[in-house]
Amino acid sequence: MNGMDEPWTGRSRPAQIPETWRGRALRGGDGWCWEDPENSGNSVRFYKGDPDSPVPAKQGPYVVVCSDGCLMDRNGYPIPGSRCPED
C-alpha cells in the first residue's frame, strides 16, 4: 500500500464511504474518522494499529464501525451493550 491508499491517513475516501460523510483526523493522529453529518452515531474509523499493542487485533490496521451509536461486529451485527468510542 502507498500513502494514498492507506485509509487511516484520510488522503482518500474509501469507495464504501458515502460522499456526504465528513472526514477528520482522530486525536493522537493514529487514524481517520468518517462521520455521517445526518446522524452522529454513524461513523467508520480507520486505525493504523500499533505493533506494540497488547491486543493482537490492534497490532495492525483495523476498522471500527458504529451504527446509531452501537459498535458493529465483523459480520455487521450490533454488539449488545456497546457504544461508539470517544476520541
C-alpha positions as a Python dict, from the first residue, in 0.01 Angstrom:
ca = {
    (1, 'M'): (0, 0, 0),
    (2, 'N'): (116, 350, -67),
    (3, 'G'): (27, 655, 142),
    (4, 'M'): (-269, 742, -85),
    (5, 'D'): (-432, 401, -31),
    (6, 'E'): (-396, 386, 345),
    (7, 'P'): (-744, 471, 479),
    (8, 'W'): (-614, 576, 823),
    (9, 'T'): (-442, 879, 661),
    (10, 'G'): (-763, 1035, 529),
    (11, 'R'): (-593, 1118, 198),
    (12, 'S'): (-853, 927, 1),
    (13, 'R'): (-1214, 833, 67),
    (14, 'P'): (-1280, 458, 55),
    (15, 'A'): (-1546, 370, -204),
    (16, 'Q'): (-1778, 238, 70),
    (17, 'I'): (-1793, 575, 250),
    (18, 'P'): (-2081, 799, 130),
    (19, 'E'): (-1977, 1123, -39),
    (20, 'T'): (-2179, 1324, 211),
    (21, 'W'): (-1986, 1198, 516),
    (22, 'R'): (-1725, 1427, 670),
    (23, 'G'): (-1373, 1316, 746),
    (24, 'R'): (-1143, 1418, 1030),
    (25, 'A'): (-823, 1303, 1193),
    (26, 'L'): (-857, 1118, 1521),
    (27, 'R'): (-697, 1269, 1830),
    (28, 'G'): (-344, 1144, 1869),
    (29, 'G'): (-302, 1117, 1493),
    (30, 'D'): (-341, 739, 1489),
    (31, 'G'): (-629, 723, 1244),
    (32, 'W'): (-910, 882, 1049),
    (33, 'C'): (-1285, 901, 1110),
    (34, 'W'): (-1566, 940, 858),
    (35, 'E'): (-1893, 1061, 1014),
    (36, 'D'): (-2249, 1086, 892),
    (37, 'P'): (-2350, 1455, 919),
    (38, 'E'): (-2716, 1349, 950),
    (39, 'N'): (-2656, 1106, 1241),
    (40, 'S'): (-2357, 1150, 1473),
    (41, 'G'): (-2398, 786, 1583),
    (42, 'N'): (-2287, 660, 1242),
    (43, 'S'): (-1914, 652, 1179),
    (44, 'V'): (-1631, 446, 1037),
    (45, 'R'): (-1287, 479, 1197),
    (46, 'F'): (-968, 354, 1039),
    (47, 'Y'): (-665, 295, 1261),
    (48, 'K'): (-306, 230, 1156),
    (49, 'G'): (-255, -4, 1450),
    (50, 'D'): (30, -35, 1697),
    (51, 'P'): (266, -333, 1673),
    (52, 'D'): (331, -299, 2049),
    (53, 'S'): (-38, -317, 2147),
    (54, 'P'): (-121, -595, 2395),
    (55, 'V'): (-440, -657, 2191),
    (56, 'P'): (-345, -869, 1887),
    (57, 'A'): (-632, -729, 1675),
    (58, 'K'): (-494, -377, 1723),
    (59, 'Q'): (-134, -457, 1626),
    (60, 'G'): (-203, -396, 1256),
    (61, 'P'): (-456, -183, 1065),
    (62, 'Y'): (-813, -217, 1187),
    (63, 'V'): (-1157, -59, 1144),
    (64, 'V'): (-1428, 36, 1396),
    (65, 'V'): (-1782, 71, 1258),
    (66, 'C'): (-2062, 237, 1455),
    (67, 'S'): (-2428, 242, 1360),
    (68, 'D'): (-2671, 455, 1560),
    (69, 'G'): (-2409, 475, 1837),
    (70, 'C'): (-2360, 98, 1865),
    (71, 'L'): (-2040, -87, 1773),
    (72, 'M'): (-2080, -342, 1496),
    (73, 'D'): (-1903, -677, 1485),
    (74, 'R'): (-1704, -801, 1186),
    (75, 'N'): (-2022, -952, 1037),
    (76, 'G'): (-2219, -626, 1055),
    (77, 'Y'): (-2425, -715, 1363),
    (78, 'P'): (-2461, -482, 1664),
    (79, 'I'): (-2257, -576, 1970),
    (80, 'P'): (-2516, -568, 2252),
    (81, 'G'): (-2450, -305, 2517),
    (82, 'S'): (-2164, -143, 2323),
    (83, 'R'): (-2117, 224, 2245),
    (84, 'C'): (-1900, 404, 1992),
    (85, 'P'): (-1562, 502, 2134),
    (86, 'E'): (-1489, 864, 2212),
    (87, 'D'): (-1173, 1008, 2069),
}
